[in-house]
Amino acid sequence: MYKPVGRYEDLMALIARAELPARSPHLPKKSGPARALIEPAFQCLGLGIAAFFRALPPDASLAVQQKLYRALVGVNTAYPFADTGGALASAKRIRDALAEETGRAPAVLALLAHAPIEKELLYLNVELFRHSLWGIREVRGAPCRPRLVNAMDAFALDMLSIHEEGAYAGFMSTFHLGFDRMPLLRAAAGSFLLRHAHWPTMAGRVRGHLAGGKEMIMVLGGGVETTSRLFYALREFVGRLCRRAPRRGDPRRPMERAPEALLKWFTRLTVERQLTPEFAKSRWRLMEACLLYSAVADGGFEETALGRLPAAARETAFAIAVALGYGDREAEAAVASLVDEFSRATPYRFRFFRFLANAVVRRGRSVLLLPLTLGDPGKVEIRWGAPVGFESASGSIADPRVRIRTGSGIEDRLVEDFSKEFVASRFL
């Protein structure tokens, strides 16, 4: 399971293999024949249900969804809808100001916190989604169809039966913005039915949805906390180093002069067959893989789950910076910043906010951000944070500057500075 295939899926497979020992005793068995025959049939069922919901008028669809999600909460606490501290009222004022300033209604993006991973609290995922549907409708002030960004690959849904996985994936892939990070794990028929949701299509789908001025919901940190730290904090750390590397224009390859700490993980990835030779052709991707593997191998996954960056990963991150031409002090500062971000349940998501600025706002569509959180540690309280409007974007693609509109005024900020402050002040 999760064998390397020489494509982008291999990065997620590294994480999946690290988690598998703890999860495997609880996973339902899904045979090859079941993947080939049963799963596609239920994917078709899910696609049909999605078509039914799309045929309903927007408000009727929202009403049915609210009843469905309230039923899923069951006997657990269903938190009453509330405009926490007047956040939604402030969002409406920002909405109107953005529309007046740009001449177009803004897209609306609800950014959700992680729900706790304890089994008895998993229903909070449903509650957060239920509240986000209500809040977006309140702020929009008109019929709308909010869509959820959600992973629905075999790794994300491995706790479900083959029937539930198929139906859920079919429904989420079209009615919402479900995406499949590991499509080659599916049988040919199943992968074909969900081809529109394969990972490489995701950026275009999100861009098109928001650029069209529509409504979207997303858990800002992505999946569970461990996967978020590995798939976002670590990978995006490498991306930032590569984009700004002093040697980025040097024709010599970074891996050819890499410190021993980095070469060690490259060798292990190859010898232990964690990656294929095809994957190693991308030096950027290979450095991401080395850092990921150094964080999960040899007991590192347990530390990662606690928010502690393993010593091997710190050493590898430093080695990557040196291989890219950074000085020792610059490399040490970069690693210190990574250690700080890695301790968080929600990474700063620099790359995502840069994508919003460049792919959506720079093209003329403002975006209204609505943060929804679960309150302080140990005290569950679903509440809306202070909204922010991305009004316009300027400057370089690598380091864009955005004009942000809040309840207290307007200011220009570098996206990286904004994303760190926004996440640190609103999410854990």
N, C-alpha and C positions, 0 to 999 in steps of 0.2 A: 504494500500500500504506500502511496505517495512516492513512487519511484521517480528519480530524475528523468526528465524528458528533453532537456536541452533548450527549454524556453523559459519565459518569465515565471511560469508556475513553480519553478524550482526554488525560488526564494520563499514562497509560502510553504512549500513542501518541507523545507528545513525546519520551519516552526512547527508544522504539523507532526513531523516525526519526533520532535522533542517532547511534544505534549502527549503523544500516543500512549506511552507506558502507563500514565496515570488514568487515562480515559478508557483504554481498551476494555477493561473488565465490565464497563457499563454500556458499551456500545452494542446496539442491535446488529446482528449479522446481515450483511447485504451481499449476496452471491452475484457472480457474473451473469447468470441467466436472469436474476431479478433485475439487475441493472439494464439488461438488454430488452426485457419484455414488460415487466411490471412498471418500472419507473416511467418510461415514455407514455404509457397509457394514463397514468395519473398526472403527468405533466400536461397532457391534453385536457384532462379534466380541469386542472388549474387555469389553463389558458381560457377555457370556456367560462369559468366563473368570473375571470377578469373581464371578459367581453360583456357579461351580464352587468357587472358594476359600471362599466363605461357607458352602457346604454341608459342607465338611470340618470335623471337630472342631477346636477352637482349636489344640491342640498339634500335630495333624497338619498343619494349615495353616502353622504356624510352621516346622515341620520341612521342608516342601516349599519354603517361601520361603527358608530358609537354604541349601538345596542350590542353588536357582536363583541366588541372589545370589553364592554362592561360585563357581558356574560363570561368572558374569559377570565376576568378578575375574580369572579366567583365569590366565595365567602371572605376573601381578603378585603382589606380596607380600600374603598373607592374614594379617592380624595375629591372634594368638591371643587368645581371650577372657580377660579378667583383671579382677579387682576391684581397680582401682587404688587403693592406699593404704587399702583397706577402705571405700571410698566407698559401695559397694552394701550392705555390712553396716550401715553407718551409716544408709543410706536405709531399711532394713528396720526399724530401731529407731524412726526418725521416723515411718514408716508406722504402726507399732503405737501410738505415742503419739497420733498424730492420730486414729486410729480410736477409741481409748479416750476422748479428750477430747471429740470431736464426736459420737460414737455412730454414725459412718458411715465406711466405708473411703474413703480419699482417692482422687481421680483421680490418675493418674501421667502426668507430662509430661516427656519427654526432649527437651532443647534442644540442638541440634547446632551445631557450628561450621561455617563455610564450608570446603569443600574447595578446594585451589588450582585456579585456572582453566587451568593448563597442561594441554595435551591428554594428556600421558603420566601425569598425576596425577589425572585425572578419576575413575578407578576408586575413589578414596578416598571419593567420595560413596556408592558402594555399600557400602564397608566400614563407614562410619559408620552407615549404615542397618542393616546386618547386626548390628553390635554393639549398636545401640539395641534391636533386637528381643530379643536375648539378655538384655541388662541389665534391660529392663522385666519380662521373664518371671521373672528371678531375684528381683527386688524384690517383684513381686506375689505370688510363691509359690503361684500357682494358674493354671489355664488362662485365657488372655486373648487379645484380638485388637487389638493396637496398630495405630493408623491414622496414616498419614503425611499431614501438610499439605503440599501440593505444587502449584505452578502448572502447568497443562497447557493453556494457551492457545496460539494460533498463534505468538506471539512467543517464549514459553518453549521451544517445540518446533520452532522453525524450522530447526534443523539436521537433523531427522529427515525421512525420506521421508514422503509422504502416507499410505502404508500404516501405517508405524510410528507416526506421529502419531495417526492415528485409533484404532488398537488401544490405544495407551498411554493416550490421553485417556479412552476408554471404560472401561478397567480402573481407572485412578486415580480417576475421578469417583465411583465407587460402592464399590469395595472399600476405598479409602483416602479421604482428604478432599481430593481434587483440586479445584482451582477455576480458573475461566476468567475472566481479567481483561478480555478483549476479545472477548466472544461475537459481536459484530456482524461480526467478520472472517470468521466461518464462514458457509457456505451455510445456508439456512433449515432444511434437514433436520438438518444437523449441530448447529446451535445448539439446535434443539428437543430432540434426543436428550440433550444435555448441559445442559438448562435447570436441572436441580437443582444444577448446579455454578457457575452464574453468580455473579460477584463479590458482588452484594448479598446473596446467601444465606449467605455464608461465616461471618459472625459468628454467625448463628443455629445453623449446623451445628456449629461449634466449641463454642459455649455448651452446646448440647444434649448433645454427646458428653462433655464434661468434667463437666457438672452431673449426668450419669448415672453418674459415678464410673468412667469408662472410661480407656483408655490412649491417649496421643497422642504423636506424634513430630513435631518441627518444626525446621527450620533457623532459628535465632533471627534471623539477619540477612536471611532471605528468599532472594532469588535471588543472582546473582553480586554481587560487592562494589560495582560501579558502580551497578547498579540499586538496591541496598540503600541506598546513600548518598542517591540521588536520591528514591526512592519513600518511604523511611522518615525519614531524618534531616531532609531539607528539608521535606517535607510536614508532618511532625509538629512541626517548629519553628513553622510558621505556625499550626498548630492550637493549640499552647500559647499563642502570642501572642494569638490571637483569644479563647480562653476566658477569659483573664485581663486583657483589654484594658481600660484606664481608660475608653475610649469605647464599650464593648460595648453599653451601653444608650442611646447617643446615636442618635436617629432619622436623623441625617444619615449618608450612606454614606461609608465611609473612602476609596473611590477618588475621591470628588469633591474631596477636599482632600489628595490624595496628593502627595508630593514628585515632582519631575521625574524622578528616577531610576526610580520605579515606573511613572509614566505612560508613559515611553519604552517599556517592555516591553509594557505593555498595548496601545500603538499598534502595535508590531511584531507582536504576536500576531494582531491584527485585520487589519492590512494584508497580512501574509504568509499569511493564511488558515490559521494554525496552530490556531485555535479558531473555533467558530461563534458567532453572536449568542446562541443559546440557552444556551450554556455560560456566557457572561458575566453571566447573571442572578444567579448565586451569587457574591457578593463574596469570600467565604471561598475558594471554589474558584478564583476568578480570581486571587487573590493567590498561591495555591499554584502556579498555572500560570506566573505572571510570574517567580516565584523559580526554578522548574524550568527555564524557558527561558533565563533569564539564566545558568544554570549550564552549559548544553549548547551554546548558540549561539556563533558566532564563535571556534571553537577551544576553548571551555571544556570540552567533553567530554573532551579529552585530559588536562586538569588534574584533572578529576573522577576519572578512572580511576586517577590516582596518589594520590588522597586529599587533594588540595589544593582548597579552595573558591575558585573563580575570583573575581578582584577585582570583576567585574560582579555576581556573586551576593552578595558581601559588602555591596556598595553597595545592592543591592535589598533584602536582608534588613533592613538599617538603615532604609531608606525605609518598609518595611512596618510596622516597629515605630513609627516616627514617625507614620505615617498612622493607627495605632490608638490614638494618644494617649500613648505612652510618652515620657518625657524622654530627652534625648540620652545621659545616663549609663546609664540603664536599657537603652536600645537598644544601646549599645556593649557592655555586659556580655552581653546576649543574643546578639549576633553573635559575641563571643569564645567563648562556650560552644558555639555552633554550629560554629565553626571547629575546635574541639577534637574534637567528636563526629564531624565529617565526615572526620577523618583516620583513623578507625577502620574496620576491615573489618566489624565488627559494631556497628551503632548501638545506643544504649541502650534503644530500644524502650519508651519511657515509656508510650505509648498502649496497647501490648499488655498490659503488667503491670497497668495501671489497669483494663483490660477484665477480666483474670482476677479482680482484687479485687472489682469491682462486679458482674460478670455471673455469676460462679461462686461465689467464696468467700463473698460477702455473702449469697448465697442458701442457704448451709448446707452447701456441699460444699468441703472442704479440698482442696488440690492439692499434690502432692509433685513438686518440680522436680529433674530429674536432668541436669546439664550434661555433655556429651560433647564433648571437644575433640581437636585434633590435635597438641598439644604446642607447643614453642617454635619460632620461625621457623627454617627450615632443618633441623629435626629432627622428622621425622614420628613421632609416638607417640600412638596412639589411647588416650585415658585419660579416666576419669571424674573430674569435679570434685566438690567438696563439695556434697552435696544440701541442699535447703532445703524446708521445709514452710510453705505459706501456710495458717495455721490459722483465722484469722477476719479480718474486715474491718469497719471502722467509720469514722466521720467523714463528710465531705462526698463527694459523687459526683465532684466535680472534683479533689479532693485527698484520696483515701482513705488511711487508715492501716491497715496490716496487722500482725497478730501473726505473727511468723515463728518457726519452730522449727528449730534446727540441731543438729548433734552436740554443741555446747557450751552450749546453753541456749535460752531464749526471750526475745524482745524485741519491742517495738512500733516500727514504722518507717513514715514516710511512703513511699508507693509510689514516688514519684519518686526519693527518696534511695536506697531499696533497689535499684531497677532500675539506677541508675548504678553503685553499688558491686558488685552482682552481676555485671553484664556486664564491668566493668573488671577485676575480679579473676579472671574465669574465661575470658574470650574476648579475642581480639586486636582 
